[in-house]
């Protein structure tokens, strides 16, 4: 199993909209995340910086690396108006290395 964390950033004033969209996450997105081996997925928000902190446990790293599907691109397009994105509308994200873990 692999633990993955990253930070992303939403635009000022978009916290409620970001939360609303995730409260209404598409069922097929949940299914795709699980099919690709994602478990125990959480996203946290720092209101002082507008940064999001994402944490996910991945059962199968090889499957997870194939997660960029058409569905994923639709989700990125849906979220692009409220957060920093790359040219393909994927979120600008910075991987965060684990410096301590305790089970």
C-alpha positions in Angstrom: 0.0 0.0 0.0 1.1 3.5 -0.8 0.1 6.7 1.1 0.0 9.8 -1.1 -0.5 13.4 0.0 -0.4 16.7 -1.9 -1.4 20.3 -1.7 -3.6 22.2 -4.1 -5.1 25.7 -4.0 -8.6 27.1 -4.4 -9.4 30.6 -5.4 -10.3 33.0 -2.6 -14.0 32.7 -1.6 -14.5 29.3 -3.2 -14.3 27.1 0.0 -18.1 26.6 0.2 -18.4 25.9 -3.5 -15.5 23.4 -3.4 -17.1 21.7 -0.4 -20.6 21.6 -2.1 -19.2 20.0 -5.2 -17.5 17.3 -3.2 -20.6 16.8 -1.0 -22.3 16.0 -4.3 -19.4 14.1 -5.9 -20.5 12.0 -8.8 -21.1 8.3 -7.9 -19.0 7.3 -10.9 -16.1 9.2 -9.5 -16.3 7.3 -6.2 -16.5 4.1 -8.2 -13.5 5.0 -10.3 -11.4 6.0 -7.3 -12.2 2.7 -5.6 -11.6 0.7 -8.8 -8.2 2.3 -9.1 -7.3 1.3 -5.6 -7.9 4.5 -3.7 -9.1 4.2 -0.1 -9.4 6.4 3.0 -9.4 9.7 0.9 -9.6 13.0 2.7 -9.1 16.6 1.7 -8.6 19.3 4.3 -8.8 23.1 3.8 -6.5 25.8 5.3 -8.6 29.0 5.3 -5.5 31.2 6.0 -3.8 30.2 2.7 -6.6 28.7 0.6 -4.5 25.5 0.3 -6.1 22.1 0.3 -4.3 19.1 1.7 -5.2 15.8 0.1 -4.5 12.4 1.7 -5.2 9.0 0.1 -4.2 5.4 0.7 -3.6 3.5 -2.5 -3.9 -0.2 -2.5 -2.5 -0.8 -6.0 0.0 1.9 -7.2 0.0 0.6 -10.8 -3.8 0.8 -11.1 -3.8 4.3 -9.5 -1.3 5.6 -12.0 -3.9 4.8 -14.7 -6.5 7.0 -13.1 -6.4 9.8 -15.7 -9.6 8.6 -17.5 -12.1 10.6 -19.5 -14.2 10.8 -16.3 -11.2 12.3 -14.5 -10.8 15.0 -17.2 -14.5 15.8 -16.9 -14.1 16.3 -13.1 -11.0 18.5 -13.7 -13.0 20.6 -16.2 -15.9 20.9 -13.7 -13.5 22.1 -10.9 -11.3 24.4 -13.0 -13.3 27.6 -12.4 -12.7 27.5 -8.6 -9.0 26.3 -8.2 -5.6 26.7 -9.7 -5.1 24.4 -12.7 -2.6 23.3 -15.3 -3.2 23.8 -19.0 -5.2 20.5 -19.2 -7.4 21.7 -16.2 -5.8 19.1 -13.9 -5.3 20.7 -10.4 -1.9 22.3 -9.8 -0.7 20.0 -7.1 2.5 19.6 -5.1 3.3 16.1 -3.8 4.2 16.2 -0.1 6.7 13.6 1.1 5.9 11.7 4.2 8.3 12.5 7.0 6.5 10.6 9.8 3.9 7.9 9.9 2.4 6.0 12.9 -0.2 3.2 12.6 
